[in-house]
Amino acid sequence: MRNRKAKIVATVGPASSSPEMLEKLFHAGVDMFRLNMSHGTHEDHKARFEAIRALEKKTGVAIGILLDLQGPKLRVGTFKDGPVTLANGETFRFDLDSAPGDKTRAYLPHKEIFAAAKPGVQILLDDGKIRMEVAEHGKDYMIGKIITGGVLSERKGVSVVGAVLPLDVITEKDRRDLEFGLANGADWIALSFVQRAQDLHDARKLIGDRALIMSKIEKPAAVDCLEEIVDASDGIMVARGDLGVEMQPEEIPAVQRRMIKLSREYGKPVIVATQMLESMIHTPTPTRAEASDVATAVYEGADAVMLSAESASGKFPIEAVTMMSKIVVETEKDPEYKRLIETSRPAPRGTIADAICASLGTVASVLPLAAAATYTTSGSTTLRAARERPLVPIFCLTPKIEVARRMSYVWGVSAVVTQDLEKVSQIVAFATDVAKKYDAVKDGDIMAVTAGMPFAQSGSTNLLRIFQVGSE
């Protein structure tokens, strides 16, 4: 059991793939590992799956694996004479002619962009370094005015601002990666470049209940229909890197705060990601601004904070995880953190399950509660309990290892696999034993347990039991 509520997700890459390094990262504070399918081969990632599962067996702790799909990548074609310089005020043409480009035009092998283009839409090139505004378009071309010029070379990325592209959120490469990930037991699937709730419905047809689905919010179009996307997702990632390309930097903090608030209202766990401790890719300590950035996500109530290149390819992966954990711990010690968490508790929805878990939140603030436990077969009871942010340890008791793994990045939760339990007295006894094992309670302490009756029926949370440890 960690000494903090917010969790840490770390990306696995060349700097962190060995079993020895994965174990060091786990002990430094990693709760869930991310496998980025934009990089590495299936052979590379299979070895990582096996190493993480071996680590899980060795430690006895359920460890979640997040498989992050690459998503649709839009790129310009080639240039006949090398990179071209585009100056402010010039016009430039994109079309479906595969011939190498020049200073006046370039091949853009994505007819979906032409279908969505209209006057006023902005085309961003090379991570937003070059901006062009569409002035004229047809089914196989568009002409725009360069707003922000620069040097454009071949294969650079393209983003579209102001239009929803008719793209499948899961590409052919993603389908292959998805089947690989599901066959190897991925717990969460992250969808890149989600634009609308329908993307989630389409993905769920492929994934079913084999894994939970996380939406990466990195397009302005997704922000425009954020509530529908959160509702359709199992979890959310605030992917500030790509989002920051298509939105102005000053807009990102408010959007991040809104995403966290909305995810909390819907009871969907949320990760804040990208550039959190980026300077630690090359240096053993972060900037003060980066430390503040991590703390801000924790103050706002995020379930987890994530490391990308810091742990995947950086020089100091262990130091980065250790530092992130220290920042979270210190932030959660702040009395202001407790006040913010309690005052931001969302109103319960009109269901028995929400009423029960809202009562758990009330109990935790009124009584000297030492710990809470949820007995669940699907994880829904635990997610509802975590939504209330009771400032005590939450033990997720489940007979399913896959559910325990899925809870690994949920705020305040320690998941423990148990046998099927059939009576309330068995749940109380097992919860007490687990809480004592983790030194969370002692005889005389007050503890609470939530569950659903009949047992083993998903979504049936209807029981809250409050008791004194040692008197049952």
C-alpha positions as CSV (number, residue, x, y, z in Angstrom):
1,M,0.0,0.0,0.0
2,R,1.4,3.4,-1.1
3,N,1.7,6.3,1.3
4,R,-0.3,8.5,-1.1
5,K,-3.7,8.5,-2.8
6,A,-2.8,9.7,-6.3
7,K,-1.1,7.1,-8.5
8,I,1.8,7.1,-10.9
9,V,1.8,5.7,-14.4
10,A,5.2,5.2,-16.2
11,T,5.9,4.6,-19.8
12,V,8.1,1.6,-20.6
13,G,10.8,2.0,-23.2
14,P,14.5,1.4,-24.0
15,A,15.6,2.9,-20.6
16,S,13.2,0.8,-18.5
17,S,12.5,-2.5,-20.3
18,S,14.6,-4.9,-18.3
19,P,13.0,-6.9,-15.5
20,E,15.5,-5.4,-13.1
21,M,14.6,-1.8,-14.0
22,L,10.9,-2.5,-14.0
23,E,11.2,-3.9,-10.4
24,K,13.2,-0.8,-9.4
25,L,10.5,1.5,-10.9
26,F,7.7,-0.4,-9.1
27,H,9.5,-0.1,-5.8
28,A,10.1,3.6,-6.5
29,G,6.4,4.2,-6.9
30,V,5.0,3.0,-10.2
31,D,1.4,1.7,-10.0
32,M,0.6,1.1,-13.7
33,F,2.9,0.7,-16.7
34,R,2.2,2.1,-20.1
35,L,3.2,0.4,-23.3
36,N,3.3,2.9,-26.2
37,M,2.5,1.2,-29.5
38,S,3.9,4.1,-31.5
39,H,7.3,2.7,-30.7
40,G,8.8,-0.8,-30.5
41,T,7.9,-4.1,-32.0
42,H,5.4,-6.7,-30.8
43,E,8.4,-8.8,-29.7
44,D,9.7,-5.9,-27.6
45,H,6.3,-5.4,-26.0
46,K,5.7,-9.1,-25.4
47,A,8.9,-9.2,-23.3
48,R,7.6,-6.3,-21.3
49,F,4.2,-7.9,-20.7
50,E,6.0,-11.0,-19.5
51,A,8.4,-9.1,-17.2
52,I,5.5,-7.0,-15.7
53,R,3.5,-10.2,-15.0
54,A,6.5,-11.9,-13.4
55,L,7.0,-8.8,-11.2
56,E,3.3,-9.0,-10.3
57,K,3.7,-12.6,-9.2
58,K,6.9,-11.8,-7.3
59,T,5.5,-8.9,-5.3
60,G,1.9,-10.2,-4.9
61,V,0.5,-6.8,-6.0
62,A,-1.8,-6.5,-9.0
63,I,-0.1,-4.2,-11.6
64,G,-2.1,-2.7,-14.4
65,I,-0.8,-2.5,-18.0
66,L,-2.0,0.4,-20.3
67,L,-1.7,-0.3,-24.0
68,D,-1.6,3.0,-25.8
69,L,-2.6,2.8,-29.5
70,Q,-0.9,5.1,-32.0
71,G,-4.1,6.2,-33.7
72,P,-4.3,7.9,-37.1
73,K,-1.1,9.7,-38.1
74,L,-1.4,12.4,-40.7
75,R,1.8,13.3,-42.6
76,V,2.8,15.3,-45.6
77,G,4.5,13.6,-48.5
78,T,8.1,14.1,-49.9
79,F,9.8,17.1,-51.5
80,K,11.8,16.9,-54.7
81,D,14.7,19.1,-53.6
82,G,14.6,18.7,-49.9
83,P,13.0,21.0,-47.2
84,V,11.1,24.1,-48.4
85,T,10.8,27.5,-46.6
86,L,7.2,28.8,-46.3
87,A,7.0,32.5,-45.6
88,N,4.2,34.5,-44.0
89,G,1.5,35.6,-46.4
90,E,2.4,33.1,-49.2
91,T,-0.1,30.5,-50.5
92,F,0.5,26.8,-50.5
93,R,-1.4,23.9,-52.0
94,F,-1.9,20.4,-50.8
95,D,-3.3,17.7,-53.1
96,L,-3.6,14.0,-53.8
97,D,-0.9,14.1,-56.5
98,S,1.8,11.7,-55.2
99,A,4.6,13.5,-57.1
100,P,7.3,15.0,-54.8
101,G,6.4,18.5,-53.7
102,D,8.2,21.9,-54.0
103,K,7.8,25.4,-52.7
104,T,4.3,25.8,-54.0
105,R,2.7,22.4,-53.3
106,A,2.9,19.0,-51.6
107,Y,1.3,15.6,-51.6
108,L,-1.1,15.0,-48.7
109,P,-2.2,11.4,-48.7
110,H,-5.3,11.9,-46.6
111,K,-8.5,12.5,-48.5
112,E,-10.3,12.9,-45.2
113,I,-8.6,16.2,-44.6
114,F,-9.9,17.6,-48.0
115,A,-13.4,16.3,-47.1
116,A,-13.4,18.3,-43.9
117,A,-11.6,21.4,-45.1
118,K,-13.4,24.7,-45.4
119,P,-12.4,28.3,-45.5
120,G,-11.1,29.4,-42.1
121,V,-10.0,25.9,-41.0
122,Q,-6.3,25.9,-39.8
123,I,-3.8,23.4,-40.9
124,L,-0.9,22.9,-38.5
125,L,2.4,21.4,-39.7
126,D,5.3,20.0,-37.8
127,D,3.7,20.1,-34.3
128,G,2.2,23.5,-34.9
129,K,5.5,25.2,-35.9
130,I,3.8,26.2,-39.3
131,R,0.2,27.4,-39.5
132,M,-1.9,27.7,-42.7
133,E,-5.5,28.9,-43.0
134,V,-7.6,27.3,-45.7
135,A,-8.8,29.7,-48.4
136,E,-10.0,27.4,-51.1
137,H,-10.7,23.6,-51.3
138,G,-12.1,20.8,-53.4
139,K,-12.5,17.0,-53.0
140,D,-8.8,16.4,-53.8
141,Y,-7.0,19.7,-53.0
142,M,-6.9,22.7,-50.8
143,I,-5.1,26.0,-51.0
144,G,-4.2,28.1,-47.9
145,K,-2.4,31.2,-46.7
146,I,0.6,30.8,-44.5
147,I,0.0,32.5,-41.2
148,T,3.1,31.3,-39.4
149,G,6.0,30.4,-41.7
150,G,8.9,28.1,-41.3
151,V,10.9,25.3,-42.9
152,L,8.8,22.2,-43.9
153,S,10.5,18.9,-44.6
154,E,9.0,15.6,-45.7
155,R,6.9,13.3,-43.5
156,K,6.1,16.0,-41.0
157,G,2.9,15.7,-39.0
158,V,-0.4,17.5,-39.9
159,S,-3.1,18.6,-37.6
160,V,-6.5,20.2,-38.4
161,V,-8.1,22.8,-36.2
162,G,-11.8,23.7,-36.7
163,A,-13.1,20.5,-38.3
164,V,-14.0,17.0,-37.3
165,L,-12.2,14.6,-39.6
166,P,-14.1,11.5,-40.9
167,L,-11.3,9.1,-39.6
168,D,-11.6,5.7,-38.0
169,V,-10.2,6.1,-34.5
170,I,-8.6,2.6,-34.8
171,T,-6.4,2.2,-37.9
172,E,-5.2,-1.1,-39.4
173,K,-2.0,-0.9,-37.4
174,D,-4.1,-0.2,-34.3
175,R,-6.2,-3.3,-35.0
176,R,-3.1,-5.5,-35.1
177,D,-1.7,-3.9,-32.0
178,L,-5.0,-4.2,-30.2
179,E,-5.3,-7.9,-30.9
180,F,-1.8,-8.4,-29.7
181,G,-2.4,-6.4,-26.6
182,L,-5.6,-8.1,-25.7
183,A,-4.1,-11.6,-26.4
184,N,-1.4,-10.7,-23.9
185,G,-3.7,-9.4,-21.2
186,A,-3.7,-5.6,-21.5
187,D,-5.9,-4.1,-18.8
188,W,-6.6,-0.7,-20.3
189,I,-6.6,0.4,-24.0
190,A,-5.9,4.1,-24.6
191,L,-7.5,5.4,-27.8
192,S,-5.5,8.3,-29.5
193,F,-7.1,11.3,-31.2
194,V,-10.7,10.6,-30.0
195,Q,-13.0,13.2,-31.6
196,R,-16.5,12.1,-30.6
197,A,-18.4,9.6,-28.4
198,Q,-19.1,7.4,-31.5
199,D,-15.4,6.6,-31.6
200,L,-15.8,4.9,-28.2
201,H,-18.8,3.0,-29.3
202,D,-17.0,1.7,-32.4
203,A,-13.9,0.7,-30.3
204,R,-16.1,-1.1,-27.8
205,K,-17.4,-3.4,-30.5
206,L,-13.9,-4.6,-31.1
207,I,-12.7,-4.7,-27.4
208,G,-15.9,-5.8,-25.7
209,D,-15.2,-6.5,-22.0
210,R,-11.7,-7.8,-22.5
211,A,-10.2,-4.4,-21.3
212,L,-11.4,-1.0,-20.2
213,I,-11.2,1.9,-22.6
214,M,-9.4,5.2,-21.9
215,S,-10.0,8.2,-24.1
216,K,-6.9,10.4,-24.8
217,I,-8.2,14.0,-25.1
218,E,-5.9,15.6,-27.5
219,K,-8.1,17.3,-30.1
220,P,-10.2,20.5,-29.8
221,A,-13.1,18.6,-31.3
222,A,-13.0,16.2,-28.3
223,V,-13.1,19.2,-25.9
224,D,-16.2,20.5,-27.7
225,C,-18.1,17.3,-26.9
226,L,-16.2,16.3,-23.7
227,E,-19.2,15.3,-21.6
228,E,-20.4,12.8,-24.1
229,I,-16.9,11.3,-24.5
230,V,-16.4,11.1,-20.7
231,D,-19.8,9.3,-20.4
232,A,-18.9,6.8,-23.1
233,S,-15.3,6.1,-21.7
234,D,-14.1,4.0,-18.8
235,G,-11.2,6.4,-18.1
236,I,-9.7,9.7,-19.4
237,M,-6.2,10.9,-20.2
238,V,-5.5,14.6,-20.4
239,A,-3.0,14.3,-23.2
240,R,-1.6,17.8,-23.0
241,G,1.2,17.4,-25.6
242,D,-0.9,17.0,-28.8
243,L,-3.7,19.1,-27.3
244,G,-1.2,21.9,-26.8
245,V,-0.4,21.8,-30.6
246,E,-3.9,22.5,-31.6
247,M,-5.0,24.8,-28.8
248,Q,-3.3,27.9,-27.4
249,P,-1.0,27.2,-24.4
250,E,-3.0,29.6,-22.2
251,E,-6.1,27.6,-22.8
252,I,-4.7,24.3,-21.6
253,P,-4.9,24.8,-17.7
254,A,-8.6,25.6,-17.8
255,V,-9.3,22.6,-20.1
256,Q,-7.3,20.3,-17.8
257,R,-9.2,21.4,-14.8
258,R,-12.5,20.9,-16.6
259,M,-11.6,17.4,-17.7
260,I,-10.6,16.4,-14.2
261,K,-13.8,17.9,-12.7
262,L,-16.0,16.2,-15.3
263,S,-14.3,12.8,-15.0
264,R,-14.8,13.0,-11.3
265,E,-18.5,13.8,-11.6
266,Y,-18.9,10.7,-13.9
267,G,-16.7,8.6,-11.6
268,K,-14.2,7.9,-14.4
269,P,-10.5,7.7,-13.3
270,V,-8.4,10.4,-15.0
271,I,-4.7,10.7,-15.8
272,V,-2.8,13.9,-16.4
273,A,0.0,13.3,-18.8
274,T,2.8,14.8,-21.0
275,Q,5.8,17.0,-20.0
276,M,5.2,16.7,-16.3
277,L,8.9,16.3,-15.4
278,E,10.3,16.7,-18.9
279,S,13.6,18.2,-17.8
280,M,14.3,14.9,-16.0
281,I,14.8,13.3,-19.4
282,H,18.3,14.8,-19.2
283,T,18.8,16.0,-15.6
284,P,18.4,14.3,-12.2
285,T,16.1,17.0,-10.8
286,P,13.0,18.8,-12.2
287,T,12.4,22.5,-12.5
288,R,10.3,24.2,-9.8
289,A,7.6,24.8,-12.4
290,E,7.4,21.1,-13.2
291,A,7.1,20.2,-9.5
292,S,4.3,22.7,-9.3
293,D,2.6,21.2,-12.4
294,V,2.5,17.8,-10.8
295,A,1.2,19.2,-7.6
296,T,-1.5,21.2,-9.4
297,A,-2.9,17.9,-11.0
298,V,-3.0,16.4,-7.5
299,Y,-4.7,19.4,-6.0
300,E,-7.3,19.3,-8.8
301,G,-8.1,15.7,-7.9
302,A,-6.5,13.6,-10.7
303,D,-6.4,9.9,-10.1
304,A,-2.9,9.6,-11.5
305,V,0.0,11.5,-13.0
306,M,2.1,10.1,-15.9
307,L,5.7,10.0,-17.0
308,S,6.4,9.6,-20.8
309,A,9.9,10.0,-22.1
310,E,11.1,10.6,-18.6
311,S,10.8,6.9,-17.8
312,A,10.8,5.4,-21.4
313,S,14.0,6.9,-22.8
314,G,15.4,9.4,-20.2
315,K,18.7,9.2,-18.4
316,F,17.1,9.2,-14.9
317,P,13.9,7.0,-14.9
318,I,14.2,5.9,-11.2
319,E,14.9,9.5,-10.1
320,A,11.9,10.7,-12.1
321,V,9.5,8.2,-10.5
322,T,10.9,8.9,-7.0
323,M,10.6,12.6,-7.4
324,M,7.0,12.4,-8.7
325,S,6.1,10.2,-5.7
326,K,7.7,12.7,-3.3
327,I,5.8,15.6,-4.9
328,V,2.5,13.7,-4.6
329,V,3.1,12.8,-1.0
330,E,4.0,16.4,0.0
331,T,1.0,17.8,-1.8
332,E,-1.3,15.4,0.0
333,K,0.1,16.4,3.3
334,D,-1.1,20.0,2.8
335,P,-4.2,20.8,4.8
336,E,-5.4,22.8,1.8
337,Y,-5.4,19.6,-0.2
338,K,-7.9,17.9,2.2
339,R,-10.1,21.0,2.1
340,L,-10.1,21.1,-1.7
341,I,-10.9,17.3,-2.0
342,E,-13.8,17.5,0.4
343,T,-15.3,20.7,-1.0
344,S,-15.1,19.4,-4.6
345,R,-17.0,16.2,-3.8
346,P,-19.6,15.8,-6.7
347,A,-23.3,15.4,-5.9
348,P,-24.4,11.8,-6.0
349,R,-26.6,10.7,-8.9
350,G,-30.1,9.3,-8.3
351,T,-29.1,5.6,-7.9
352,I,-28.9,3.3,-4.9
353,A,-25.2,2.7,-5.6
354,D,-24.3,6.4,-5.6
355,A,-26.3,7.0,-2.5
356,I,-24.4,4.2,-0.7
357,C,-21.0,5.5,-1.8
358,A,-22.0,9.1,-1.0
359,S,-22.8,7.9,2.5
360,L,-19.3,6.4,2.7
361,G,-17.9,9.8,1.9
362,T,-20.0,11.3,4.6
363,V,-19.0,8.6,7.1
364,A,-15.3,9.3,6.4
365,S,-15.7,13.0,7.1
366,V,-17.9,12.6,10.2
367,L,-16.4,9.5,12.0
368,P,-12.8,8.7,12.7
369,L,-12.8,6.1,9.9
370,A,-9.5,4.2,9.6
371,A,-10.2,2.4,6.3
372,A,-12.9,1.4,3.8
373,A,-13.3,-1.7,1.8
374,T,-15.3,-2.5,-1.3
375,Y,-16.3,-6.0,-2.4
376,T,-16.8,-6.0,-6.2
377,T,-16.8,-8.4,-9.2
378,S,-16.7,-5.7,-11.8
379,G,-14.9,-2.8,-10.1
380,S,-17.9,-0.5,-10.3
381,T,-18.3,-0.3,-6.5
382,T,-14.7,0.6,-6.0
383,L,-14.9,3.3,-8.7
384,R,-17.9,4.8,-7.0
385,A,-16.2,4.8,-3.6
386,A,-13.1,6.4,-5.0
387,R,-15.2,9.1,-6.7
388,E,-16.1,10.3,-3.2
389,R,-12.4,10.7,-2.3
390,P,-12.6,9.5,1.4
391,L,-9.3,10.4,2.9
392,V,-8.7,6.9,4.2
393,P,-7.3,3.8,2.5
394,I,-9.7,2.1,0.1
395,F,-9.3,-1.7,-0.2
396,C,-10.8,-3.2,-3.4
397,L,-11.6,-6.8,-2.6
398,T,-12.4,-8.8,-5.8
399,P,-12.3,-12.4,-6.9
400,K,-11.0,-11.4,-10.3
401,I,-7.3,-10.6,-10.9
402,E,-8.2,-8.6,-14.1
403,V,-10.4,-6.3,-12.0
404,A,-7.7,-5.8,-9.4
405,R,-5.3,-4.8,-12.2
406,R,-7.8,-2.3,-13.7
407,M,-8.0,-0.6,-10.3
408,S,-4.3,0.0,-10.1
409,Y,-4.4,3.7,-11.2
410,V,-7.6,4.6,-9.4
411,W,-7.2,7.2,-6.6
412,G,-6.6,5.8,-3.1
413,V,-7.3,2.2,-4.0
414,S,-5.3,-0.9,-3.1
415,A,-6.7,-4.0,-4.8
416,V,-6.5,-7.5,-3.3
417,V,-7.7,-10.7,-4.9
418,T,-10.0,-12.8,-2.8
419,Q,-12.0,-15.9,-3.2
420,D,-15.8,-15.7,-3.9
421,L,-17.5,-14.6,-0.7
422,E,-21.1,-15.4,0.0
423,K,-21.9,-13.7,3.3
424,V,-21.5,-10.2,4.7
425,S,-19.8,-11.7,7.7
426,Q,-17.1,-13.2,5.4
427,I,-16.6,-9.9,3.6
428,V,-16.2,-8.1,7.0
429,A,-13.7,-10.7,8.2
430,F,-11.7,-10.7,5.0
431,A,-11.6,-6.9,4.9
432,T,-10.5,-6.7,8.4
433,D,-7.7,-9.2,7.8
434,V,-6.5,-7.3,4.8
435,A,-6.6,-3.9,6.5
436,K,-4.6,-5.3,9.4
437,K,-2.1,-6.9,7.1
438,Y,-1.4,-3.5,5.6
439,D,-1.3,-1.8,9.0
440,A,-4.3,0.3,8.1
441,V,-6.4,-0.6,11.2
442,K,-6.0,-2.1,14.6
443,D,-8.6,-3.4,17.2
444,G,-10.9,-0.6,18.2
445,D,-10.7,1.3,14.9
446,I,-13.8,2.1,12.9
447,M,-14.0,0.6,9.4
448,A,-16.6,0.6,6.6
449,V,-17.5,-2.0,3.9
450,T,-19.6,-1.5,0.8
451,A,-20.9,-4.3,-1.4
452,G,-23.8,-5.4,-3.6
453,M,-26.4,-8.0,-2.8
454,P,-26.9,-10.4,-4.3
455,F,-23.2,-11.0,-4.6
456,A,-21.5,-11.4,-7.9
457,Q,-24.0,-9.2,-9.7
458,S,-22.4,-6.2,-11.3
459,G,-23.7,-2.8,-10.5
460,S,-25.8,-3.9,-7.5
461,T,-24.1,-1.8,-4.8
462,N,-26.7,-1.5,-2.0
463,L,-24.9,-2.3,1.3
464,L,-22.8,-0.1,3.7
465,R,-21.6,-1.7,6.8
466,I,-19.9,0.3,9.6
467,F,-18.2,-1.6,12.4
468,Q,-15.5,-1.5,15.1
469,V,-12.6,-3.7,14.3
470,G,-12.3,-6.5,16.9
471,S,-16.0,-6.4,17.9
472,E,-17.4,-8.3,14.9
